[in-house]
């Protein structure tokens, strides 16, 4: 009975780690797009202003900058106040923290999965 419980807990921890890692990777993907937008702010703003509608702006961002649809939408949803230096640093800090967390989660579920086999 105890063995079943321990195996169940390992499975729960493994699945939770996989879930947390996936969510962190999704957020990091968006932040990578926002970072690119901040690095090419003038060109991005120009492209958006010259677009006839949001769909055209999104398509232009994807084509010109190689962004995913999710990243392009995040840029279009970005408030102008996020273009300040303080907000840029917050994005960079969050991205660095997420990459660190992703690295921490990777070995976590791999170790748990391999220890279940022994």
Residue pairs with C-beta under 8 A, 6 or more apart in sequence:
7 116
10 112
10 115
10 116
11 116
13 108
13 109
13 112
14 109
14 112
14 113
14 116
17 105
17 108
17 109
17 112
18 109
20 101
20 105
21 102
21 105
21 106
21 109
24 98
24 101
24 102
24 105
25 102
26 70
27 94
27 98
28 95
28 98
28 99
28 102
29 68
29 70
29 71
30 70
30 71
30 74
31 91
31 94
31 95
31 98
32 71
32 95
33 67
33 68
33 70
33 71
33 72
33 74
33 75
34 71
34 74
34 75
34 78
34 82
34 91
35 91
35 92
35 95
36 65
36 67
36 71
37 44
37 75
37 78
38 83
38 88
38 91
40 65
41 83
43 64
44 61
44 65
44 75
47 57
47 60
47 61
47 64
48 57
48 60
48 61
48 76
51 57
51 60
54 76
57 72
57 76
58 69
58 72
58 73
58 76
61 67
61 71
61 72
61 75
61 76
62 68
62 69
62 72
67 75
81 87
82 88
82 91
